[in-house]
Amino acid sequence: MIAPTEADAEPADVPAPRRRDRLRPMLVPALLSVLGGVLAYLAEPPRTVWWLAPIGLALLGWVLRGRRAKAGFGYGFLFGLGYLVPLLAWTGVFVGPVAWLPLSAVCALLLALACAAISVVSKLPAWPLWAALLWVAGETFRAVFPFGGFPWPKLAFGQPEGIYLPLAAVGGTPLIAFAVTLTGFGLAAFVRGLADGERTVGMLVARALAVMIPVAAAFASAPLVGTDAQAGTVTVAAVQGNVPRAGLDFNAQRRAVLDNHVRRTEQLAADVKAGRVPKPDIVIWPENSSDIDPLRNPDAYSEINQAAIDVGAPIAVGAVLVGDDGNPRNTVLLWEPGKGPVDRYTKRQLQPFGETMPMRSFFRLFTSAVDRAGNFVAGDKPVVFTMGNARVALDTCYEVAFDGVVRDSIAGSTILAVPTNNATFGRTEMTYQQLAMDRVRAVEHGRAVVVAATSGVSALVRPDGSVIEQTELFTPAALVERLPLRTATTLSDRLGATPEWVMDAAGLLALAAAVALGRRRSASPQE
């Protein structure tokens, strides 16, 4: 662990009682840092206490205020551990801490870099503003580095129940993160000002505004969240067939996963015939719902084709296809009844250490388990399926965490489908965290979202992020509902990544100014 400190390490000959006296003042801020991270974690789904996130950030801001960069890095690392170790526990549910703890530590170290920068700007006037901008810059960096980035722990993804959600329609996930952190850091500045005796009216009002403006902006953004059916409606069925077993070997039994989805679709067809549910216009199956390549296995092809004919609707089928190069592709096939596959989408943002293995030969030095990771080939373009009167955008599982991937896929669509496979993570919080992302994306892009999971949680989400219906884990089910089709683009769509880059640039300029000011003060002659 990195021990936060305000000074260099003590010499070896310093008596132990004196070292303890020097360490004691660091104990309280260290505990506050960890507590702040834990509160940020507790704000995440499946819990609905979203307001704990700004409180956790307030504790972090209290600790970082006035610190040197080295101490900010250390306390930021402790905050990151408190936040990320429990948040990412699902990564080790079947493989143990070998993946979970190193991933959490690396993400905490990257978060600590942002906290070091926040400590530097905390000496500037209006520091909560610059600190919030640097938090956004830190999230931007973590979304691209290392190994293509890991944006899973974005603050915005913990806010589908919160008041900040409408901001997604204006500036996407970066604007939500900015609002949450500005509220938290503003609260820290306000309380600390009172504690330090800075009680002038102007100072208190300025710090109170840092808390209130993000909240007011969120309420003002609510009218921008559209839900009307601009291009009509479509009756959607999301089929969850379940898997024979949870874990890494969910598909070890040949065709079992496919058979489950065929069986549940045939039951849906029977329910339609009996008048128990309306007939779907389109059907969405999950990622990996065909556990064998239907283009190379005639039995799988026949099963899917018969299911499409029985239900009388096109099906988006998640399947692993083997290319001419012998390597697999994570693909969604558009399967028309009686015609077979007429279009396909290949997943573009692959999951490192799962679908791919970065630096395989290096990591093999430590464990042979790296060879369980796949050698998938990524797709190179978004594809929109024409399914009846719907134009269906597709983002497969892990892709929904990436702002740019989802933004590209939405163009020209009227509804968004997210086929996913969470069977390898058992009954952990992972699937609820991913559903939260889907809900944020619904508001960000003004689209209803269909989430189809092999083992749960599948869900149907309105364009305002509210969940119409969702399934239980590891339970076969079919969700059928009429959803609005929308053609409007949100302000977030039109602005694209511009707000994020503007916030990043402003934060880095503030950091440069703080560094320059600090050097100027250090170079000034002392009285």
N, C-alpha and C positions, 0 to 999 in steps of 0.2 A: 504494500500500500504506500502511496505517496503521503508523507506526513506534512501537512501545511505548517508553515513556519514563517515568521516575520524576520528571521535572522539566520545567519549561517549556523551550521551544526556546532554544538558545544565541543570544545577540545576534550580529549580523553581524560585529562587530569582534573576536570571540573567535578567537584564533589556531587554525589548522587542527590542529596537534598536540594542543592541549588538547581540541578537540572530539572527536578520535579517542580520547583517553584516557577521555572521558566515555561514548563509545559502546561501547568495548570490553567493559565489564561486562555490557552487554545482549546481546552476541553469543551467549554460551553459553545463556542462557535462551531466546533466540529460536530457536536451533537445536534445543533440547530440545522446544520447543512444536511445531515443525514435525515433528520425529521422532515425538512422541506422536500427532499426527494421522495420520501415515503408518502407524503401528502399528495404530491404530483401523481404518484402511482395510483393511490386510492381514488383519484378523480377519474381514472380510466374505466371504461366498460369492463364487465357487465354492471358495475356500480353506476349510480346516477348522481353522485355528489360532485358534479363538475366544478363547483365553486371552491373545492379544495385546491385546485391547481393554482389560481392566483394567490391563495394563502401560502402555499408551498414556495412560490416564487418570491413572495414578500419576505419569508424567512431567509431565502438565499440572498436577496438584495440587502437585507439587514446585515448579514455576515460580510458580504463583499464590499460594502460601502467603505471607502477610504483605505482599502488594503493595497499592498503591493501585488504585482502580477504573480509572483511566485506563490504567495499565500492564496490568491484568488484561484490559481490552478489547483492547489491542494484541496481547498474547500469545495471547489466545483467538482472535483473528482469524487469527494464524499457524497455530495448531492447526487451525482450521476449514479453511484452505486445504490443509494437508497431508492432511486427512481427505477433504474434499469434492471437490477438483479431480479426483483419480483416481476417486473413487467415482461421480461423475456424468459421467464422460467419454462414456458412451453417449448422452447427450443431444445431442452434437455430431457423431456418427459420419457423418451424411449432410448436415448443414447447417453444419458447421464450428463454430468457437469463438464465433460470434455468440450462440448460445443457451447453450452449455456454460459458458464462463467467467463471463459475468454472473450466471447462476443460481448457480454455485458461490460467487461473491463475495457475493451477497446472503445466501445461506444461512450463509456464514461470518460475516458481519456480525451476523446474528441470534444465532448461537451465541456470538459475542463479547460480546453483551449479558449473557448468562447468566454468562460467565466474569468480567465486571466485577463482577457481584453476588457471585460466589463469592469473589473477592478480598476483598471487604468483610467477608464472614462468616468468612474464614479467620483472623481475629484473635480469634474467639470460642473458648471451650472447646468441645471435641467438634466442631471445625470440619468434619471429614469428613462427619458426619451432615448438617449444614446445607448443605454444598456439594452433596451428593448430591441433597438435596431441591430445591435450586435448579436443578440440571441437569434434573430431571424437569419443573419449571416452565418451563424454557426449551423443552423438547420440546413441552409443551402449547401454548405460544405459537406455535411454528413450525408446528404442525399446523392452525392456523386463520388465520395471517397470513403473507404477503399473498395475495390472490387465492384465498381459500378454504383456504390452507395447503398445505404441502409436507412431509408427515411421512415421506417416503421414507428419509431418513438417520437413522432411529431406531436407537439402540444395540441394542434387542431383536432387530431383524431380522438382526443379525449373529451370533445365538446359537442357531441351530437344532441345532447339533452340541454345544453347551456344557452345562455342569452347571446353568446357571441356567434352562434351558428349562421345567422343571416349574412355576416360579413364575408362568408365564403362566396356568395354571389357577386361580391364587389372586387375582392382581391385574392380569393382562393385561400389555401391553407396558410400562406405566409402572413396574411393580414390578421387571421385569427390568432396566430402565435404572437404577433406584435401586440394585439389588444390584450391578450391574457397577461403577457409579461409586463406591459406598461401599467396595467392595473396593479399587478403584484409589486413591482418596483416602486410605483407611485405610493402605494400603501406603506411600504417600508420607509420611504422618505418622509411621509407625513408623520408617522408614529415616531421615527427617530428625531425629527425636528422638535416634536413636543418633548421628547425625553431629554434633548440637549438644551432645552430652554429657548429655542428659536420660535417665538410665538407671535411674531409680527403678522398683521392681517394679510399683507401681500404675500409673505412666504407661505402661510397656511393655505391661502386660496390657490396659489400656483401648484402646490403639491396635491391639493384636493382635486384640482382639475385633471391631473395625471391619472387619478383613479376614476373620475366620473366621465371624462370624454370618451374613452373606449366603450364604456357601457352605453352612453348616449348614442354613439355612432352605430352600435349594434342594433339598438331599437329603431333608429332612423333607417337602417338598411332593410328592415323587415318587409316593407312594401315592394322591394325589388325581387322578392322570392316569388316567382310565378308558378302557378299550379294548373292553369286552365288547359284544356285539351285543344290546342290550336290546330292539330291535324287529325282530329277524331280520337277514337279510342281503340284499344285492342284487348282482347281477352287472352291473358297469358297464363300458361301453366308452368310452374317450376317443379320439376320432378326430383325427389330425393330418394334414391333407391336403397341406400345404405350399403355397407361393406360387410363381408363375412367376419372380419376381425379388424381391430384397431391396430395402429402401429405401422412400422416400416414395411411390413409384409401384408398390407391390406389387400394386395392384388396377387398374392402368391398362388391362389387357387384359380386355375385357368377359367376365364370367362365368367367367374362368379359375380363380379361387380356388374358386368354387362347384363347378365341374366336378371339381376336384381332390378336394374333400371327398366329393362324390357317388361318384367312382370308388373312393376308399379305403373308403367304407362298403359299396359293392357287393362289393369284394374281401373285406371282413369277412364279409358275408353268405355268400359262397362258401366261406370258411374254416369257418364254422359248419356249413354243409351237408355239408362234407367231414369234419367231426368234428375238425378241427385246433384249434379253440378253442370254448369253451362259448358257448351263445347268450346274448347280453346281455339283461338286463331293461330297461335304459335306455341311451341313447347321448347323449353330450355332444359337441357340435361347438364350435369356438372362436368367439370374438368375430370379427365380420366374415367368417365362413365363407361367407355368401352376400353377395358383393360387389355385388349389385344387389337392389333391393327385390322380394321374391317376391310381394308382394301387388299390385304394379303391373306385373309382368312374368310373363305366363303360362308362359313357358318355364322360368323359375327355379322357379315353383310346381310345375310338373310334375316337374322333376328331383328336388326335395326329397321330394315325395310318393312318387315311385317308390322312392327310397332307403329311406324309412321302411317301405314295404311289403316291400321285399326283405329288410331286416334283421329285420323283424317286431317292432319295438320303438319306443317314442316317442323322438323326438330333440329335444334342446334346441338350437335353431339360432340362432347369432349372425347378425344381419342389420341393415343400416342401412335403416330405413323412412323414408319421406317423409310428413310429416303434411299435413293439409289446409291448413296455413299455409305450406306449401312448404319448411319447415325439416326437417332430418334428425333422427332419433332413433336412438341406439345401443341396439338392442333384442335381447332373446333371446326367441324364439318357441318355445312348446311345440307340437311337431308330432306329432300322432297318426296312425298309419298309416291311410290311406284317409279320414281326417276332415279333415286339414289343421291349421292353427293353431287351438288351442283356448284358449290363454292367452299372456300376454306380460309381460315385465319390461323396463322402460326404465331404462337406467343413470342413477343419481342424482348421483354425484360425477364431474363431467366434468373432463377434463384441460385446465387453462388453457394457452394458447399451442399447443394441438393441436386439441381438439374445440371449444374456444371461444377467443376472443381478447379478453382484458380491455383496455380503453382502446385499442381498435383504431385510432381516428383519431390518437391521440397517437403510438403506436409506428410508424404509417405514415410519420411525419415522418423516421424514421431508415432504414426499409427497407420495400420493397414486399412482402417475403416474408411479412409479417403476414397478407396476404390468402390465404395458403395454409392458414391456420388455419380451422377449421370454424365453423359457426354452429348447433351442435347444441342441442337443447332437452332439458333434464334431466327425468328422471322424478321423481315426488313420493312414492313409497311402495315399500317392499320387497314382493316377491312370492315365495311359495313354490310351486313346481310340484309337483303330484301326479303322479308317474310310477310306475305300478305300485304296489308297496307302499312306495315311497320318497317322502319329503317333501323336495324338493330346494331348499335355499336357494341364492341366486344373488348373486355379487358379480363384476362385470365388470372385469377387468384392474386399472386404477388404483385402483378402489374398495377393493381388499384392503389398501391401505396405511392406511386410515382406521379407527380403532378403533370409532367410533360407527356408521359405516355397516355394518360387518360385524356388530356386536352387534345392530343392529336386524334384519338379514336372517336371523339364525339362529333367531329366535323361531318355534316351531312346526315346526322342520325336524328331519330325521333324518340328513342328509348335506349337505355343502356342495360346490357346483360353482363353479369360477372359470374361465369362458371368457375367453381373452386373445388378443391379437394383438401379437406382438413383432417382426413382420417389418420394421417401420420402424427397428429398432435393430440389424439385422444380427447379427453373431456376437459382440457385446459381452457384458459381464457382466450386463447388465440383466435378462435372463431368469432367471439364477441368483439374482440378488437378489430377484426377485419370487417365485420358488419358495421361498426362505427365509421370506418373509412368509407364504406359504400354510402352511408347516410350523408356524410359530409360531401361526397362527390355529387349526390343528387342535387343538393342546394347549389353547389359550385357551378354546375353545368345546366341546371334547370331541367333535369330529366328524371322520369321514373326509373327505378333500378330494380332489375330482377336478379336475385342472388340464388343460384342453384348450387348446392353443395352435396357431395356424395353422402356424407354422414351427418351434416348439419353444421351450422344453423343456416337453412335456406330461408329466404325472406322476400317479401314484396314491399318496396319502399316508394312512397310518394315523392314528387319533386321538391317538397318542403322538408324532406328528411325524416318524416314520420313513418313508422313501420305499420303497414296494414295488417300483416300476418307473418308469423314465423314458425318454424318447426322446432321440435325438440331434437336433441342430439341422438344419433344412432337409432333413428326411428324412420322407417319408410313412410313417405308422405308425398302428397301432390298439392301444391297451393295453386288455386285458380282464382283469378280476379281480373276485373276490367281496369286497365290503367290508361292514363292520358298519354297521347302522343304530342310532343312539343317540338316546334321548329325554331323558337326564339333562341338567340344566343345571349348569355348573361354578360354583364359588364366584365366579369372575371374572364370569360372566354375572349372578349374583344381586346382586353388589355394584355392577356397572355402572361408571360413572365415579367413584364415591365415593372409592376409594383415591387416584386421581389428584388429585382436588380437595383431599383432606386433605393429601397431600404438597405440593401447590402452596401451600396456605395456610400450612402449617408453615414452608416455605422462605421465603416472603415475610415472615412474622412474624419469623423469625430475621434477615432482612435489615433490617427496620425496627429491630429491637433493636440490631443492630450499628451502624446509622447513628446512632441516638440516643446510644449509648454513645460513639461517636467524637466527636460534637458536644459531649458533656458533658466529655470529656477535653480537647478543644480550648479549651473555655471556662474550664477550671480554671486558677487562677493558677499560674504557674510558680515553682518554688522558686529 
